[in-house]
Amino acid sequence: MNNKTLAIAKDCDDPLAHYSSLFAHNENEIYLDGNSLGKLPLKTKTVISQLIEEQWGEKLIGSWNEHWLALPKRIAQKLALLLNAFPSEITVGESTSVNLYKLIHALVQSGQYPKNLLTDSLNFPTDNYILEGIAKQLNLAQPVCVEYVSDLNAELKLLKKQIQQTPGIVCLSLVSYKSAYCYPMRELNKYAAEHHSIIVWDLSHAVGAVNIDFKTTNTLAAIGCTYKYLNGGPGAPSFLYVSEKLISHLATPIQGWFGHRRPFDFSPKYEAAEGIDKFDAGTPAILSLAALETGLDITLEAGIQTIRVKSEALTSFLVALVQEELIPLGFRLESPIDVNQRGSHITISHQASWRICQCLLYGKEEGTKIISDFRPNKYIRLGIAPLYVGFEDIYWTVQRLKEIILENEIDNYDEQRPVVT
């Protein structure tokens, strides 16, 4: 059976194939962008239209009591189902950076752990900016960053050694944004606990494609975005998780209106809400929350275990095609071979990676447009969202990559790059 026939057969046997029809698609386009924007669920158009025209347009302020005040809690309950947490441990709102700031700051001031901040060279850069900023504000030592030989895979022995030497608050991205390397969450949580430390997990490149279980992994703290695999839309709010074992020891550094015990009493004195609500701050972003709920509902209906099985199958199919058809043409596979050590994107590289991305995007007038993304200085990321990406999409992407090299299309483009890649 050739690879094309195999791809067709796999799509025919795919239990999630029908979910693709729930999303908006452009003709002659394959969407494999690894950036943080999933496709638009078709139902979101109706939800947002109704919210604007009826809830906002007609009912105005009355919609707060009738619809909007309950929305963040309802979404938190659904996230809790997805992540195996208690609803009382999750709040949704703000950006990932703001929530990471609140969480790290609260942990530092709690006295529960040594005031050492630790990260590594695979972490998302903005997470490390947050750590550096908190260290300056609170007059702490600058964060210790574990530097690995490779910028694609973690060296767990080195990471554990540093945790042992500098116990405290560790921030890691569960799935690396460059290579899709996926950390052994339970193993590292256990090691951190044994060495008087806590890991704050950034789940932005994992949630919705990787099966995450907070209880089984003994996770105590995490944040994550919702606009990637959860298809919440551009700027969709992030979530913040704190285990019930820890939450009473933490105080938020941002004493916002919605974090007050009784926000609508308008008391001149701040009294923190109990539980996870203390981490709320500003007025909920209702339009973004409503859009998020639609994408989250699709994920819950499909089932994260089924989604993960398909993710593993899709990435394994792509890895096999890269090894067979692209490596002989000068490409390199930059993601882990072991499916258990990677998330849901595959990273490849080539000496002309940037120009190849342009060929995929703008290539031939007649043909399929393929949206990938580039990460400096040489990485092509192929993001695989199992709800709407199929095996034929993978097959045709590899064929197009071959064509670009064999026909020397890269000569049509230079190395000049826009701000957003």
C-alpha positions in Angstrom: 0.0 0.0 0.0 1.5 3.4 -1.0 1.5 6.4 1.3 -1.4 8.1 -0.5 -3.6 5.0 -0.3 -2.6 4.6 3.3 -3.6 8.2 4.1 -7.0 7.7 2.5 -7.6 4.5 4.4 -6.6 6.1 7.7 -9.1 9.0 7.1 -11.8 6.5 6.4 -11.2 4.8 9.7 -10.9 8.0 11.7 -13.6 8.3 14.4 -13.1 12.0 14.6 -13.4 12.7 10.9 -16.8 14.3 11.1 -15.7 16.9 13.5 -13.9 18.7 10.7 -17.3 19.8 9.4 -17.9 21.8 12.6 -15.2 24.3 11.6 -14.8 27.0 8.9 -12.5 26.1 6.1 -11.1 27.9 3.1 -11.0 26.1 -0.2 -7.6 24.6 -1.3 -6.0 25.3 2.0 -4.3 23.1 4.6 -4.0 24.7 8.0 -1.0 23.4 9.9 0.1 26.6 11.7 1.7 25.8 15.0 0.9 29.3 16.4 -1.7 29.9 18.9 -4.8 30.2 16.8 -7.1 27.3 16.1 -9.8 27.3 13.4 -13.2 29.0 13.8 -16.0 26.7 15.0 -19.1 27.4 12.8 -21.3 27.6 15.8 -19.2 30.4 17.3 -20.6 32.7 14.6 -24.2 32.1 15.8 -23.2 32.4 19.5 -21.4 35.7 19.0 -24.1 37.1 16.8 -26.8 36.3 19.3 -24.8 37.7 22.1 -24.2 41.0 20.3 -27.7 41.4 18.8 -29.9 40.1 21.7 -27.9 40.0 24.9 -26.0 43.2 24.4 -28.1 45.0 21.8 -31.5 44.4 23.3 -31.1 43.4 26.9 -28.1 45.6 27.7 -27.1 45.6 31.4 -29.8 43.0 32.2 -27.7 40.4 30.5 -25.1 40.4 33.3 -27.6 38.8 35.7 -29.3 36.8 33.0 -26.3 35.4 31.1 -22.9 36.8 31.8 -22.0 36.5 35.5 -22.4 32.7 35.3 -20.3 32.3 32.2 -16.8 32.2 33.7 -17.8 29.6 36.3 -19.5 27.5 33.6 -16.4 27.5 31.5 -14.2 26.7 34.6 -16.4 23.6 35.2 -15.9 22.4 31.7 -12.1 23.0 31.9 -12.1 21.0 35.1 -13.8 18.1 33.2 -11.1 18.3 30.6 -8.2 18.4 33.0 -9.5 16.2 35.8 -9.7 18.9 38.4 -12.3 20.3 40.8 -14.2 23.3 39.4 -13.2 25.1 42.6 -9.5 24.8 41.5 -9.8 26.6 38.1 -10.6 30.2 37.1 -10.7 31.6 33.6 -9.9 35.1 32.5 -7.0 37.4 31.7 -4.0 36.4 29.6 -1.5 33.6 30.2 1.2 36.2 31.1 -1.0 37.9 33.7 -2.1 34.6 35.2 1.5 33.4 35.4 2.5 36.6 37.1 -0.3 36.3 39.7 0.6 32.6 40.3 4.4 32.9 40.6 4.1 36.1 42.7 1.6 34.4 45.1 3.8 31.3 45.5 6.9 33.4 46.2 5.1 35.4 48.9 3.4 32.4 50.4 6.4 31.1 52.3 5.5 27.5 51.2 8.7 27.1 49.1 12.2 28.6 49.0 12.2 31.9 47.1 14.3 30.6 44.2 12.9 30.8 40.7 14.0 28.2 38.2 13.3 27.7 34.5 15.0 26.1 31.5 16.1 26.9 28.0 13.0 25.2 26.4 10.5 27.4 28.2 8.4 29.9 26.3 10.3 33.2 26.3 7.5 35.3 27.7 7.3 33.0 30.7 10.9 33.7 31.5 10.3 37.4 31.1 7.6 37.2 33.8 10.0 35.4 36.1 12.7 38.0 35.5 10.3 40.8 36.2 9.1 39.2 39.5 12.7 38.7 40.6 13.4 42.4 40.1 10.2 43.6 41.8 10.7 41.4 44.9 14.5 41.8 45.1 15.1 38.1 44.5 18.1 36.4 42.9 17.6 36.3 39.1 15.9 33.1 37.9 18.2 30.1 37.3 17.8 28.9 33.8 18.9 25.3 33.1 20.7 25.4 29.7 20.6 22.3 27.6 23.0 21.3 24.9 20.1 21.1 22.5 17.3 23.7 22.2 14.9 21.0 21.3 15.0 18.4 24.1 15.3 18.5 27.9 18.0 16.8 29.8 16.1 15.5 32.8 19.1 14.6 34.9 20.4 18.1 34.6 17.0 19.6 35.4 16.6 17.4 38.4 20.1 18.2 39.6 19.4 21.9 39.5 16.1 21.5 41.4 18.0 19.6 44.0 20.6 22.4 44.3 18.2 25.3 44.0 14.8 24.2 45.4 11.9 26.6 44.9 9.4 27.5 42.2 10.0 26.0 38.8 8.2 27.1 35.6 8.1 24.8 32.6 6.2 24.5 29.4 4.7 21.0 29.3 5.1 20.9 25.5 8.1 22.8 24.1 7.0 25.4 21.6 9.9 24.6 19.2 10.2 20.9 19.0 7.0 19.6 20.7 9.1 17.8 23.4 6.7 16.8 26.1 7.9 16.5 29.8 7.1 13.6 32.0 4.6 15.6 34.1 4.0 13.1 36.9 7.7 12.1 37.3 8.8 15.7 37.6 6.0 16.7 40.0 7.0 13.9 42.2 10.7 14.9 42.1 9.9 18.5 42.8 7.7 17.6 45.8 10.6 15.4 47.2 12.9 18.4 47.0 10.7 21.1 48.6 9.8 22.6 45.2 6.8 23.1 43.0 6.4 23.1 39.2 4.1 25.6 37.6 3.2 24.2 34.3 2.4 26.3 31.2 0.0 24.1 29.2 -0.5 26.5 26.3 1.0 24.2 23.6 -0.6 21.1 25.1 -4.2 21.6 26.4 -6.7 20.2 23.9 -4.3 17.9 22.2 -2.5 16.2 25.0 -4.4 14.2 27.7 -3.7 16.1 30.9 -4.8 14.7 34.2 -4.1 17.0 37.2 -5.0 14.5 39.8 -3.1 11.5 38.5 0.0 13.6 37.9 -0.3 15.4 41.3 -0.1 18.8 39.6 -0.4 21.7 42.1 -0.3 24.7 39.8 -0.7 25.5 36.1 -1.8 28.1 33.6 -2.7 27.8 29.9 -4.1 29.4 26.9 -7.4 28.5 25.1 -7.0 30.0 21.6 -4.8 27.1 20.2 -6.2 23.6 20.3 -9.3 24.7 22.2 -10.2 27.0 19.3 -11.3 29.8 21.5 -10.4 32.6 19.1 -7.8 35.3 19.0 -7.0 36.6 22.4 -9.3 34.1 24.1 -8.9 34.1 27.9 -6.4 31.8 29.7 -7.0 29.7 32.8 -5.3 29.4 36.1 -5.3 26.3 38.2 -4.3 25.8 41.9 -4.8 22.6 43.8 -7.1 22.7 46.8 -4.2 21.5 48.8 -2.4 24.8 48.2 -4.9 27.5 47.5 -5.5 28.7 51.1 -1.8 29.6 51.4 -1.8 31.9 48.4 -2.8 35.6 48.0 -3.1 37.3 44.7 -0.8 40.3 44.0 -3.6 42.0 41.9 -6.5 43.0 44.2 -9.1 43.5 41.5 -12.8 44.1 41.6 -13.9 40.6 40.8 -11.5 39.1 43.3 -13.3 40.8 46.1 -15.4 38.7 48.5 -18.5 40.8 47.7 -17.7 42.9 44.6 -21.1 44.5 44.2 -21.1 45.9 47.7 -18.5 48.4 46.5 -16.7 48.3 49.9 -13.9 50.8 50.3 -11.9 48.0 51.9 -10.6 45.0 50.0 -11.5 41.6 51.2 -10.2 38.7 49.2 -12.7 36.2 47.9 -12.4 32.6 49.2 -10.8 29.9 47.1 -9.8 30.3 43.5 -12.0 33.4 43.1 -9.4 35.4 44.8 -7.3 35.3 41.6 -10.0 37.0 39.6 -9.3 40.7 38.8 -11.1 42.7 36.1 -14.5 42.4 34.5 -14.8 39.2 32.5 -14.3 39.5 28.8 -17.7 38.2 27.8 -17.3 38.1 24.0 -14.1 36.1 24.3 -15.6 33.8 26.9 -18.6 33.0 24.8 -16.5 32.1 21.8 -14.3 29.9 24.0 -17.2 27.9 25.3 -18.1 26.7 21.8 -14.6 25.4 21.0 -14.4 23.8 24.5 -17.7 22.0 24.0 -16.5 20.4 20.8 -13.3 19.2 22.5 -15.3 17.7 25.4 -17.7 16.0 23.0 -14.9 14.5 21.0 -13.1 13.3 24.1 -9.5 14.2 24.9 -8.4 10.5 25.0 -9.7 10.0 21.4 -8.2 13.3 20.4 -4.8 12.3 21.8 -4.9 8.9 20.0 -5.5 10.6 16.7 -2.8 13.2 17.5 -0.3 10.4 18.1 -1.3 8.7 14.8 -1.1 11.8 12.8 2.3 12.9 14.1 3.7 9.3 13.7 2.5 9.3 10.1 4.2 12.6 9.4 7.4 11.5 11.1 7.5 8.4 8.9 7.0 10.4 5.8 9.7 12.9 6.8 12.1 10.1 7.4 11.3 8.4 4.1 10.8 11.3 1.7 12.2 14.6 3.1 15.4 13.7 4.9 17.0 12.6 1.6 16.2 16.1 0.3 18.1 18.0 3.1 15.4 18.3 5.7 16.0 17.3 9.4 13.5 16.0 11.9 13.7 18.1 15.0 10.9 16.6 17.1 11.2 13.5 19.3 10.9 10.1 17.6 9.1 8.6 20.7 5.4 9.5 20.5 5.2 9.6 24.3 7.8 12.4 24.3 6.1 14.8 22.0 2.9 16.9 21.8 0.9 17.6 18.7 3.2 19.5 16.3 6.2 18.3 14.3 9.2 20.5 13.7 11.5 20.0 10.8 14.3 22.2 9.5 16.2 23.0 6.3 18.9 25.5 5.4 16.1 27.4 3.5 13.3 27.0 6.1 12.0 30.6 5.9 11.8 30.5 2.1 10.2 27.1 2.2 7.4 28.5 4.5 6.8 31.2 1.9 6.6 28.7 -0.9 4.0 26.7 1.1 2.0 29.8 1.7 2.2 31.7 -1.6 3.5 28.9 -3.9 1.8 28.1 -7.1 -1.3 30.0 -8.3 -3.1 26.8 -8.9 -2.7 24.4 -6.0 -3.2 24.0 -2.3 -2.1 26.7 0.0 -0.4 25.3 3.1 -0.2 27.4 6.3 2.8 26.4 8.5 4.9 28.6 10.6 8.6 29.5 11.1 10.5 29.8 14.3 14.0 31.3 14.3 16.5 30.4 13.2 15.6 27.4 11.1 12.5 25.6 12.3 9.3 24.9 10.3 6.5 23.9 12.7 3.6 21.8 11.4 0.8 22.1 14.0 -1.6 19.2 14.0 -5.1 19.8 15.4 -6.8 16.4 15.4 -10.3 17.9 15.2 -9.9 19.1 11.7 -6.6 17.8 10.3 -6.6 14.5 8.4 -4.0 12.1 7.1 -4.4 13.2 3.5 -3.5 16.7 4.7 -0.3 15.3 6.0 0.4 13.4 2.8 -0.1 16.3 0.5 2.0 18.6 2.7 4.9 16.3 2.4 4.4 16.1 -1.4 4.4 19.8 -1.6 7.6 20.1 0.5 9.3 17.7 -1.9 8.1 19.7 -4.9 9.4 22.9 -3.5 12.9 21.5 -3.2 12.9 19.5 -6.4 11.7 22.4 -8.5 13.9 24.9 -6.7 11.0 27.2 -5.9 12.9 28.7 -3.0 14.8 30.9 -5.4 11.6 33.0 -5.8 11.8 34.3 -2.2 14.3 36.1 -0.1 15.0 36.0 3.7 13.1 39.2 4.6 10.5 38.4 7.3 7.4 40.3 8.6 6.8 40.9 12.3 4.4 38.0 12.7 5.6 34.7 11.3 
